[in-house]
C-alpha cells in the first residue's frame, strides 16, 4: 500500500494497482458459442414478449 502525508499531517492511502493485461480476441469456437447464446437469448426474450402480449 502506498501512503503519502500532506502539509496538515493527513495520511492518504492508495491501493496497489493490479497488473495490466490486454484482452485476447475470441477464437472461432468462442465466437460461435457467443452467436448461439445470442440466438437463444433472442428466442427467450421474443417468447416472453409474445406471451405477455397474448395474456394481456
C-alpha positions in Angstrom: 0.0 0.0 0.0 1.3 3.4 -1.0 0.9 6.1 1.7 1.5 9.9 1.5 1.3 12.7 4.0 0.2 16.2 3.1 1.1 19.5 4.9 -1.6 19.1 7.5 -0.3 15.7 8.5 -3.3 13.9 6.9 -2.5 10.4 5.5 -3.6 9.4 2.1 -3.6 5.6 1.5 -3.6 4.3 -2.1 -4.4 0.7 -3.1 -1.8 -1.2 -5.1 -2.7 -1.2 -8.8 -3.2 -4.6 -10.4 -1.0 -5.8 -13.3 -2.5 -4.6 -16.6 -3.1 -7.1 -19.4 -4.7 -6.9 -22.7 -7.8 -9.0 -23.6 -7.4 -11.5 -26.4 -9.7 -11.7 -29.3 -12.0 -14.7 -29.0 -11.2 -17.6 -31.3 -13.7 -19.1 -33.8 -15.1 -21.6 -31.2 -15.8 -18.8 -28.7 -17.4 -16.7 -31.4 -19.7 -19.5 -32.4 -20.7 -20.0 -28.8 -21.5 -16.3 -28.4 -23.6 -16.4 -31.5 -25.5 -19.4 -30.2 -26.0 -17.7 -26.8 -27.3 -14.6 -28.5 -29.8 -16.6 -30.6 -31.1 -18.4 -27.5 -31.4 -15.1 -25.6 -33.3 -13.5 -28.5 -35.6 -16.5 -28.7 -36.3 -16.3 -24.9 -37.0 -12.6 -25.0 -39.2 -12.9 -28.0 -41.2 -15.7 -26.3 -41.6 -13.7 -23.1 -42.9 -10.6 -25.1 -45.3 -12.7 -27.1 -46.7 -14.5 -24.1 -47.1 -11.1 -22.3 -48.9 -9.7 -25.3 -51.1 -12.8 -25.5 -52.0 -12.8 -21.8 -52.9 -9.1 -21.8 
